[in-house]
Structure formats: C-alpha cells, structure tokens
Amino acid sequence: MSEPTALRRRLRRALLSPLLVLAAVVVLFEELFWDQLQAVAARLARWAPLARLETWVAGRDRWTLLALFGVPVAALFPVKLAALWLIGSGHVAGGLGVLIGAKVAGTAYAARLFLIGRDKLLSIRWFARCYDFAIWVHRLVHAGFERTGIPALARRMRGAFRRWRATAGQGGFARRVHMVKRRLAGRG
C-alpha cells in the first residue's frame, strides 16, 4: 500500500470516528425517547394557541412555509450566542444545556413545520430532490449503522426501559431494589 493511500485511509478513519459516535448517540436517543417525544409533541399540538398557529401555518402557500424554516435560525441565534458566552465565561454545563435546548427546540419546530406542510413543501422541485437525497443518506447511514450492532442494543435497552416503567408504577421497582439489597446483604 502506498504512503498516500495509507494516509488517506487514516485521515478518513479519523474524520469518520466522531461522526459514528454522534450517530450512535442520536440513534440511542431516538430509540429510547422517540415515543415519549412524539407524545409530548402531540399534547403540545392540542394546546389552543399552538393549535391555532398550526392551523394558520397549514393555510400558507409553499413559499411562505419554506420561509418559515428561517424562523428558528433567526430566533435562536441570540440564544446560541448567549450559550457560547456562558461557555466562554466558565459556565460550560449551563452553556451546553442552553445550546442543546436551543438545538432540540429548533429541530422540533422544523420537524413539526415539515409535518404540517409536507405536501406543499415537496411540491417545490429542488426541495423534493433535497428531501429524497436526505432520505437516501439517512437509509444509507442506518444500514451501515445496523451492522455495528448498536441499534439492536439500543432496541433491547428501550425494551428494558419500557418493562421497567411498566413495573415501576406497580411497586415493581421498589421490590427489585429490596431484592438486590437482600442479596447484597447475603440474606437472599
């Protein structure tokens, strides 16, 4: 193997490793909390002011809907600057919390906007092409990521989390803690 080829391979691996870690975190988060986030979004959508806003948004034309994607960029820019200021002034955890919160809020807004205006937005040819490309990349990443075994692990963790939640409300969690304590104490 030639030196430039080996260098390219090492560089590629170095650049892809952080992306794989990020993908693992996103997939794990998605697997563990997606149902809860959808339930929260559905409850929020029933709130009267948001329901009226969604009705207004649904009545807009495709170009207005497209322009509305700029709202979180404009609205959250000062929040992100404040988060960076917090990080720069030594409040790293607070700054990261604000930054992550802004990112989640902006993503939730964009996802809901897309859900409301999907058909109108996809009637814009270049938008539809970008959407198709994003779906292709998403499937490609997920197919490659499935081969790592991490998503299967995340699904098993999700199942365990659901079983734990189902039994925790019935005293199951307290019973399990008591059993573990007894075993650790040698009485059981």
Disulfide bonds with the S-S distance in Angstrom:
none
